[in-house]
Amino acid sequence: MLIFPEPKCRNEAWFLGAFRNTDGTIRVFCLEQSFSPNQTEPYTMLAEISLNGRANWGVGSEPSIEAFMESVDDIMGDDSNEPLTFTAMPMF
C-alpha cells in the first residue's frame, strides 16, 4: 500500500494498493480524487490499473485506508462485479 499526500487535483490518488487474488494474481487499485461539473464538492473514485488499461469502478469510499481496502475486498470477493468503464491503454 502506498499512501500519497492529500490530492489537490483530479485523478491524483490518495492510495495505491496491490492486492493478491486467491489464484495468486495481483490486482492494483487506487482511490483517486475526482470532480464533476455537476457537483461543487470533490469526491473519490475507485480505479484499477492493469497492463492493458484502466477500469473505473465508480464512486469510491471515504479517503481512509480501511474503507479503501473494504471497497477493494468487495470487488474482489464477487466474480460477477464489473467496472463501470474500461479504457484501454497501449503497452510500451
C-alpha positions in Angstrom: 0.0 0.0 0.0 1.3 3.4 -1.0 -0.1 6.5 0.8 0.3 9.7 -1.1 0.0 13.4 0.1 -3.6 14.7 0.0 -4.7 15.1 -3.6 -5.1 18.7 -4.9 -6.1 17.9 -8.5 -8.4 15.5 -10.3 -7.0 11.9 -10.7 -4.4 12.3 -8.1 -4.5 9.3 -5.8 -5.0 9.1 -2.0 -3.8 5.4 -2.0 -2.4 2.8 -4.4 -2.6 -0.8 -3.3 -1.6 -4.2 -4.8 -4.0 -7.0 -3.8 -3.5 -10.7 -4.3 -6.4 -12.8 -5.7 -7.0 -16.3 -4.3 -5.4 -17.7 -7.6 -2.2 -15.7 -6.8 -2.6 -13.0 -9.4 -2.1 -9.4 -8.4 -4.6 -6.5 -9.0 -3.7 -2.9 -8.5 -6.3 -0.4 -7.3 -6.2 3.3 -6.4 -8.5 5.7 -4.7 -8.5 9.0 -6.7 -9.7 12.5 -6.2 -12.4 13.4 -8.7 -14.6 16.3 -9.6 -17.8 16.5 -11.6 -19.1 19.5 -13.4 -22.5 18.9 -11.8 -21.2 18.9 -8.3 -19.4 21.6 -6.3 -17.6 19.2 -3.9 -14.9 16.7 -4.8 -15.4 13.0 -4.3 -13.4 9.8 -4.6 -13.2 7.4 -7.5 -12.1 3.8 -7.3 -9.9 2.7 -10.2 -8.0 -0.4 -11.2 -4.8 -0.3 -13.2 -3.7 -3.2 -15.3 -1.2 -3.9 -18.1 -3.9 -3.3 -20.8 -5.8 -0.4 -19.3 -7.7 1.4 -16.5 -11.0 0.2 -15.1 -13.3 2.8 -13.4 -15.2 1.1 -10.6 -17.3 4.2 -9.7 -17.6 6.5 -6.7 -15.1 5.4 -4.1 -15.1 5.3 -0.3 -14.1 7.9 2.2 -10.4 8.5 1.9 -9.3 6.1 4.7 -7.1 3.0 4.3 -9.7 0.8 6.0 -12.6 2.0 3.8 -10.4 1.7 0.6 -9.4 -1.9 1.5 -13.1 -2.8 2.2 -14.2 -1.4 -1.2 -11.5 -3.4 -2.9 -12.3 -6.6 -1.0 -16.0 -6.2 -2.0 -14.9 -6.0 -5.7 -12.5 -8.9 -5.5 -14.9 -11.0 -3.4 -17.5 -11.3 -6.1 -16.5 -12.6 -9.6 -19.7 -11.1 -11.1 -18.6 -7.5 -10.4 -17.9 -5.4 -13.5 -16.3 -1.9 -13.7 -18.4 0.9 -15.0 -16.0 1.7 -17.8 -12.7 0.4 -19.1 -10.1 2.5 -21.0 -7.6 0.5 -23.0 -4.0 1.8 -22.8 -1.3 0.8 -25.3 1.5 -1.2 -23.9 5.1 0.0 -24.4 
